[in-house]
Amino acid sequence: MKNLILLMLLVPITSKPQTMKDFRSTISFIYIEDSLHNPIPNGTSFAVGIPSDKIKDRTYSYLITAKHVLQKQDGRIYSSVLIRMNTKDSSRFTFYPLNVSGPHKNVYFHSDPSVDIAVISYAPTRDDYLFTYMGPEYISTKEEFNNLAIEEGTEVFFTGLFVPFTGEHKIYPIVRFGRVSLLPNEKVEWLGFKREMILVETSSFGGNSGAPVYFKIKNSNKTYFTVGGLLNGTYRDAAEIRVIQTSPTPVAIYNNGISGITPVYKIREILFSKELVHEREIADQN
């Protein structure tokens, strides 16, 4: 049996975070190590907890991030990462091996390789973390998402890693705001793949990848925020720079203010894939 990591409700689940403190408390930062084993900030992750169907007070916990945050330049997955979370007094790095196959598998991807999402089975091993998990009802199915009446102009925000200031003693997820710009009915070209994506008018930078993007939903009864997707990165414009007697012609890369996100239901399709559902069922028997 694969080793699923269980969270026994030592960390509270906030099923419907609605304050900025709630939103930010689900965030952790993902670091990689350089050749001298120094931690290098690489991306954002957020936490989802799925309660057991059989055992009271048992929750299976996962960190959600972008797949490319865990990938080397050649596409291979890093053998390990450092996960940084806040504690009551400061913050702490946890060394975490990544296994994409075998009996200790703890990283899961979508069956569609174009989906830039990774799900990591992970739970803090200490009870002094200031950290919460959002419940599965916050991760919409495709049908639920389509019923939210999201359209161009819907307000959004995301919270995640800001590389110029990651925090010396604690992590400080930055918050950025924007609006939905395009909800295409066809796939969008992104990093060599045609992907199912939503385009939003907000600038993102290195380290933001993997951040949850929240949509402001308004209906006749109330206004609230829900996860609309996962931030994958920003579109960039390339413009020629004319340099005398230089070949090839170099380009300058500009952030054009449009970011791409993968719809939230793609996260749910991984969390409730046959593989993960089966592993939770097996674990419930122990």
C-alpha positions in Angstrom: 0.0 0.0 0.0 1.3 3.5 -0.8 2.1 5.6 2.1 -0.6 8.2 2.3 0.2 10.9 4.8 -2.7 11.5 7.2 -3.7 14.7 9.0 -5.6 13.9 12.2 -7.1 17.3 12.5 -4.1 18.7 14.3 -4.4 21.5 11.8 -7.9 23.1 11.5 -9.9 23.0 8.3 -11.4 26.2 7.2 -13.9 24.9 4.6 -14.9 28.4 3.4 -12.2 30.9 4.1 -13.6 34.5 3.6 -11.1 36.8 5.4 -7.7 37.7 4.1 -6.2 36.1 7.1 -8.0 32.9 6.2 -6.9 33.0 2.6 -3.2 33.6 3.5 -3.2 31.0 6.2 -3.6 28.2 3.6 -0.4 29.3 1.8 3.1 27.7 2.0 6.2 28.5 0.0 8.1 25.9 -2.1 11.9 26.2 -2.3 14.6 24.3 -4.1 18.2 23.9 -3.1 21.1 25.3 -5.1 24.5 23.5 -5.5 25.5 24.7 -2.0 22.2 23.6 -0.5 21.0 27.2 0.0 17.2 27.5 -0.2 15.9 29.2 -3.4 12.2 30.3 -3.5 10.5 28.7 -6.4 6.8 28.8 -6.1 3.6 28.9 -4.0 1.3 26.1 -2.7 -2.0 26.0 -0.9 -3.6 23.4 1.3 -6.7 21.3 0.8 -8.0 18.7 3.3 -10.4 15.9 2.4 -12.2 14.3 5.3 -12.4 10.5 5.5 -15.7 9.0 4.5 -15.3 6.3 7.1 -13.3 7.6 10.0 -14.3 10.5 12.1 -11.6 13.2 12.7 -9.3 11.8 10.0 -8.4 14.1 7.1 -6.2 13.4 4.1 -4.2 16.5 3.4 -2.7 17.8 0.2 -0.6 20.8 -1.1 -1.6 22.1 -4.5 0.9 23.8 -6.7 1.8 24.2 -10.4 3.5 21.2 -11.9 6.3 23.4 -13.4 7.2 24.6 -9.9 8.4 21.0 -9.2 10.1 20.6 -12.6 13.7 21.1 -13.6 14.4 22.9 -16.9 14.6 19.5 -18.7 11.1 18.6 -17.4 12.2 16.1 -14.8 10.8 16.4 -11.3 13.1 17.5 -8.5 13.9 14.7 -6.2 13.0 16.9 -3.2 11.9 20.4 -2.2 11.8 22.5 0.9 8.3 23.5 2.2 8.2 26.6 4.3 5.3 27.3 6.6 4.6 29.7 9.5 4.7 28.5 13.1 3.4 30.3 16.2 6.7 32.1 16.6 8.5 32.1 13.3 8.6 29.8 10.2 10.1 26.4 9.4 11.6 24.6 6.4 10.7 21.0 6.0 12.8 18.8 3.6 10.4 16.8 1.6 11.3 14.0 -0.9 9.1 13.9 -4.0 8.1 10.5 -5.5 6.0 10.3 -8.6 5.8 6.5 -8.7 6.4 3.4 -6.6 5.2 2.5 -3.1 6.1 5.9 -1.6 4.4 7.9 -4.3 3.3 11.3 -3.0 3.0 13.5 -6.0 0.1 13.3 -8.4 -0.7 14.9 -11.8 -3.6 15.1 -14.1 -4.1 12.4 -16.7 -3.9 15.2 -19.3 -0.2 16.2 -19.5 -1.1 19.7 -20.6 -2.6 20.4 -17.1 -0.1 22.4 -15.1 -1.1 21.2 -11.7 0.6 19.0 -9.1 -1.0 17.6 -5.9 1.4 16.7 -3.1 0.3 14.4 -0.3 1.6 16.3 2.7 0.8 17.1 6.3 2.8 19.1 8.9 4.2 16.8 11.6 4.1 19.3 14.4 1.2 21.0 16.1 2.7 24.5 16.3 2.1 25.5 12.7 -0.2 28.5 12.0 -1.7 26.8 9.0 -5.2 25.9 7.8 -6.7 23.7 5.1 -9.7 24.6 2.9 -12.3 21.9 2.6 -13.1 20.0 -0.7 -16.4 21.9 -1.1 -14.2 24.9 -2.0 -12.7 23.0 -5.0 -15.6 23.2 -7.5 -16.6 20.5 -10.0 -16.9 21.7 -13.6 -20.7 21.8 -13.3 -20.5 23.9 -10.1 -17.9 26.2 -11.7 -20.1 26.8 -14.8 -23.0 27.7 -12.5 -21.0 30.5 -10.8 -21.9 32.9 -13.6 -18.3 34.1 -13.9 -17.7 36.5 -16.8 -15.3 39.0 -18.2 -14.9 41.7 -15.6 -15.4 39.4 -12.5 -13.1 40.6 -9.8 -10.2 38.3 -8.8 -7.2 38.2 -6.4 -4.4 35.8 -5.6 -2.0 35.4 -2.7 1.4 33.9 -2.9 5.2 34.1 -2.8 6.8 37.5 -3.6 10.4 36.7 -4.3 11.9 40.2 -3.5 10.4 39.8 0.1 9.8 36.3 1.3 10.1 37.2 5.0 13.1 36.7 7.3 11.2 35.2 10.3 7.8 34.4 8.8 6.4 33.9 5.4 4.3 36.8 4.0 2.1 35.9 1.1 1.6 39.0 -1.1 -1.9 39.8 -2.4 -2.6 41.0 -5.9 -5.9 42.0 -7.5 -7.4 42.0 -11.0 -10.3 40.9 -13.2 -11.2 38.1 -15.6 -10.2 39.2 -19.1 -11.2 36.2 -21.2 -13.1 32.9 -20.8 -12.2 31.2 -24.1 -14.2 28.2 -25.3 -11.1 26.7 -26.8 -7.6 25.8 -25.5 -4.9 28.4 -25.2 -1.3 28.0 -26.3 0.9 28.1 -23.2 4.5 26.9 -22.8 4.3 24.4 -25.7 0.9 23.0 -24.9 -2.6 23.9 -25.8 -4.3 24.2 -22.4 -7.7 24.8 -20.9 -7.1 28.2 -19.3 -8.8 31.4 -18.1 -7.0 34.7 -18.7 -7.0 37.4 -16.1 -5.8 41.0 -16.0 -3.3 40.9 -13.2 0.5 40.8 -13.3 2.3 37.8 -11.9 6.0 37.2 -11.4 8.3 34.4 -10.6 7.2 32.7 -7.3 3.5 33.4 -7.9 3.1 30.1 -9.8 0.9 27.7 -7.9 -1.1 30.4 -6.0 -4.8 30.0 -5.6 -6.9 32.6 -7.6 -10.1 33.7 -5.9 -13.1 34.9 -7.8 -15.7 37.3 -6.3 -19.1 35.8 -6.8 -22.3 37.9 -6.5 -25.8 36.5 -6.5 -29.1 37.6 -5.2 -28.4 36.4 -1.7 -24.8 37.2 -0.9 -21.3 38.1 -2.2 -18.4 35.7 -1.4 -15.1 34.5 -2.7 -14.3 31.1 -4.1 -11.3 29.4 -5.7 -11.5 29.9 -9.4 -8.3 28.3 -10.4 -4.5 28.0 -10.0 -2.1 30.6 -11.2 0.3 29.3 -13.9 2.1 32.4 -14.9 2.0 35.5 -17.0 2.0 36.1 -20.8 5.0 38.0 -22.0 5.6 40.1 -25.1 8.8 39.7 -27.1 10.2 42.8 -28.9 13.3 42.9 -31.1 16.3 44.9 -29.9 18.3 46.1 -32.8 22.0 45.6 -32.1 24.6 46.5 -34.7 26.6 43.6 -36.1 25.0 41.1 -33.6 23.5 37.8 -34.6 21.1 36.3 -33.7 18.9 39.3 -32.8 18.2 39.3 -29.1 14.8 40.1 -27.7 13.5 41.9 -24.6 10.7 40.3 -22.6 7.9 42.4 -21.3 5.2 41.5 -18.9 1.9 42.4 -20.7 -0.3 42.3 -17.6 -2.2 39.2 -18.6 -1.9 36.0 -16.5 -3.1 32.5 -17.2 -4.9 30.2 -14.7 -6.0 26.6 -14.8 -9.7 26.2 -13.8 -10.3 24.9 -10.3 -12.2 21.8 -11.5 -8.9 20.5 -12.9 -7.6 20.4 -9.3 -10.7 18.5 -8.3 -10.3 16.0 -11.1 -6.9 15.0 -9.6 -8.0 15.0 -5.9 -11.0 12.8 -6.8 -9.3 10.7 -9.4 -9.7 6.9 -9.2 -6.1 6.6 -8.0 -6.5 9.0 -5.0 -10.0 7.9 -4.1 -8.8 4.3 -4.1 -5.8 5.2 -1.9 -8.0 6.9 0.6 -10.3 3.9 0.7 -7.4 1.6 1.4 -6.0 3.9 4.1 -9.5 4.0 5.7 -9.2 0.3 6.3 -6.2 0.7 8.6 
